[in-house]
């Protein structure tokens, strides 16, 4: 039996906690104060709604923490996106991994890899022919071992402000 399971509605707060672990490890340059997690309360209802819709375009796979009942040890989450088809992907199904995290005291046990393998299977089952992600330097060896390769990235971003 696999250690990995699909995240449930009851896991929402822990999924947000592990997402913060990922954010802190990738983006933080100094310790964060409590205000860095103020967004969790506002995000929780939306995440719960997404977790409650297992047939939707969002999935999160988790491993329960072996030493802390009710806590999660690892997370891999992503979405299935539609883009207008092209050669090699005529149906336009693209997976996007956006949150992979392991609790600091549960690292080096293969949990993130196991969650990623389940997420990749989920993408395959839904017809995705490519999966994109942004990799931290620390996580790049895991993704490379799963077959991911670096690509030239012409990405740009605009942050929309409320009108």
C-alpha positions as CSV (number, residue, x, y, z in Angstrom):
1,X,0.0,0.0,0.0
2,X,1.3,3.4,-0.9
3,X,2.1,6.1,1.6
4,X,0.8,8.7,-0.7
5,X,-2.9,9.6,-0.8
6,X,-5.0,12.3,-2.4
7,X,-5.3,15.3,-0.1
8,X,-8.8,15.7,1.4
9,X,-10.8,18.6,2.7
10,X,-9.6,17.9,6.2
11,X,-6.0,18.4,5.0
12,X,-6.5,22.0,3.9
13,X,-4.7,23.8,6.8
14,X,-1.8,21.3,6.6
15,X,-1.5,21.8,2.8
16,X,-1.3,25.5,3.4
17,X,1.4,25.0,6.1
18,X,3.5,22.9,3.7
19,X,2.9,25.4,0.9
20,X,4.4,28.0,3.3
21,X,7.4,25.7,3.9
22,X,8.0,25.7,0.2
23,X,7.6,29.4,-0.2
24,X,9.9,30.1,2.7
25,X,12.6,27.7,1.4
26,X,12.5,29.0,-2.2
27,X,11.8,32.8,-1.8
28,X,12.6,33.8,1.8
29,X,16.0,35.4,2.4
30,X,15.5,36.0,6.1
31,X,13.2,34.6,8.8
32,X,9.6,35.5,8.2
33,X,7.4,37.1,10.9
34,X,3.9,36.0,11.6
35,X,2.4,38.4,9.0
36,X,4.0,36.2,6.3
37,X,1.1,33.7,6.9
38,X,-1.7,36.2,7.1
39,X,-2.9,35.0,3.7
40,X,-3.7,31.5,5.0
41,X,-7.0,32.4,6.6
42,X,-8.2,34.1,3.4
43,X,-6.9,31.2,1.2
44,X,-8.4,28.4,3.2
45,X,-12.0,28.5,1.9
46,X,-10.8,28.5,-1.7
47,X,-8.4,25.6,-1.1
48,X,-11.2,23.7,0.7
49,X,-13.5,24.2,-2.3
50,X,-10.8,22.9,-4.6
51,X,-10.1,19.8,-2.4
52,X,-13.8,19.1,-2.3
53,X,-14.0,18.8,-6.1
54,X,-11.9,15.7,-6.9
55,X,-13.0,15.7,-10.5
56,X,-11.7,19.2,-11.1
57,X,-8.5,20.4,-12.6
58,X,-6.6,20.6,-9.3
59,X,-4.9,17.8,-7.3
60,X,-2.8,17.6,-4.3
61,X,-1.0,14.4,-3.1
62,X,0.3,14.0,0.4
63,X,2.1,11.8,2.8
64,X,1.0,11.7,6.5
65,X,3.7,12.6,8.9
66,X,5.0,9.4,10.6
67,X,5.7,11.1,13.9
68,X,3.0,13.7,14.2
69,X,-0.6,12.5,14.0
70,X,-2.7,14.9,12.0
71,X,0.3,16.5,10.3
72,X,1.5,16.1,6.8
73,X,5.1,15.2,5.9
74,X,5.0,16.0,2.2
75,X,2.9,17.6,-0.6
76,X,2.9,17.8,-4.4
77,X,0.1,19.9,-5.9
78,X,-0.7,20.9,-9.4
79,X,-3.3,21.9,-12.0
80,X,-4.3,20.6,-15.4
81,X,-4.5,23.5,-17.8
82,X,-5.9,23.9,-21.2
83,X,-3.9,25.7,-23.9
84,X,-4.8,25.9,-27.6
85,X,-3.4,22.7,-29.2
86,X,-0.2,22.5,-31.1
87,X,2.0,19.9,-32.8
88,X,2.8,17.3,-30.1
89,X,-0.1,18.4,-27.9
90,X,-3.2,18.7,-30.2
91,X,-5.6,18.7,-27.2
92,X,-3.7,21.4,-25.3
93,X,-3.6,19.6,-22.0
94,X,-0.6,20.7,-19.9
95,X,0.1,19.9,-16.3
96,X,1.6,22.5,-14.0
97,X,3.3,21.6,-10.7
98,X,3.3,24.6,-8.4
99,X,3.9,23.3,-4.9
100,X,6.1,20.6,-3.7
101,X,7.2,20.6,-0.1
102,X,8.5,18.3,2.6
103,X,8.4,19.1,6.3
104,X,11.9,19.9,7.4
105,X,12.0,17.0,9.9
106,X,10.7,14.5,7.3
107,X,13.2,15.1,4.5
108,X,15.4,12.6,2.7
109,X,12.8,9.8,3.0
110,X,11.5,9.8,-0.6
111,X,8.2,11.4,0.3
112,X,8.3,14.3,-2.2
113,X,9.3,11.9,-4.9
114,X,6.4,9.6,-4.1
115,X,4.0,12.5,-4.1
116,X,5.4,13.7,-7.4
117,X,5.0,10.3,-9.0
118,X,1.3,10.2,-8.0
119,X,0.8,13.7,-9.4
120,X,2.5,12.8,-12.7
121,X,0.2,9.7,-12.9
122,X,-2.8,12.0,-12.3
123,X,-1.7,14.2,-15.2
124,X,-1.1,11.2,-17.5
125,X,-4.6,9.8,-16.7
126,X,-6.1,13.1,-17.8
127,X,-4.2,13.3,-21.1
128,X,-1.5,15.8,-20.3
129,X,1.5,15.3,-22.6
130,X,3.8,17.9,-20.9
131,X,4.2,19.1,-17.3
132,X,5.8,22.3,-16.4
133,X,7.3,23.5,-13.1
134,X,9.7,26.0,-11.6
135,X,12.6,24.2,-9.7
136,X,14.7,25.5,-6.8
137,X,18.3,24.5,-7.0
138,X,17.8,22.2,-4.1
139,X,14.9,20.3,-5.8
140,X,16.3,20.2,-9.3
141,X,18.0,16.8,-8.8
142,X,14.7,15.2,-7.9
143,X,13.0,16.7,-10.9
144,X,15.8,15.7,-13.2
145,X,15.6,12.1,-11.9
146,X,11.9,12.2,-12.9
147,X,12.8,13.3,-16.4
148,X,12.3,17.1,-16.2
149,X,14.8,19.2,-18.2
150,X,15.6,22.9,-18.1
151,X,14.1,25.0,-20.9
152,X,14.8,28.5,-22.0
153,X,12.1,30.5,-20.3
154,X,10.8,33.7,-21.9
155,X,8.2,34.1,-19.1
156,X,7.0,37.4,-18.0
157,X,4.5,38.4,-15.2
158,X,2.0,41.1,-14.6
159,X,0.5,41.5,-11.1
160,X,-3.1,42.8,-11.5
161,X,-4.2,45.2,-8.8
162,X,-7.9,45.3,-7.9
163,X,-9.7,48.1,-9.8
